[in-house]
């Protein structure tokens, strides 16, 4: 097992990429902490992992609140005594805890902008800040942040999301330089479309609107599966990538 005796926190581990990553890390021997605002779903994922014979714990956290990130790390350290891996997976441009729809910048509000920056950039900052001193003291650690292809090239109607995800890239690269002397690797994944539960529901709404003669359908056949992103997370937190830090891994199919 690649992660035997490792302790991993997956922020946003209750669904989509986070859920797939939690399972994959557990299968490789990690004791996984599923941190999510949706504690009911987080508990379900933890139960699934435990039913497979692995160890998992669910913790409710609003990652946009620094004090909750600090409390999460304190709880994990009390339970396991160490933290080896932090995967900041949570984020997005729309969804249950974010906002209802994408908005052109000319129609956007400051409140929407702040919420998107909070969820996609400040959340990663808060969780990383909470754990970084512990990792520095131990002289080891793996941190994986999630950006997006929107953060690489920008996408219309999600200007705020593009800005936040570009910030995640710069945050990753700058922090990687600071952490190099401490043996801590910090990397970033920038996926294109991923067929998560949220995207599946969005695609279904678009298909229904198309049937009603409104708008166009959504082709989900070229989207990545969450499990494919989980494989990239595993690579970046294992010894297979021991000489990689400050990198942005683009997980995007041809033409996407």
TALIN-V665970 format. One record per helix or strand of 2 or more residues. SS is the DSSP state (A for helix, B for strand). FROM is the first residue (numbers start at 1). TO is the last residue. Records with the same first field share a line. If there is no record, write none. Layout:
BEGIN
SS: FROM-TO / FROM-TO
END
This chain:
BEGIN
B: 7-11 / 31-36 / 56-60 / 85-88 / 141-146 / 184-191 / 248-251
A: 16-27 / 39-51 / 66-80 / 105-107 / 110-138 / 149-153 / 159-182 / 197-211 / 226-237 / 239-241
END
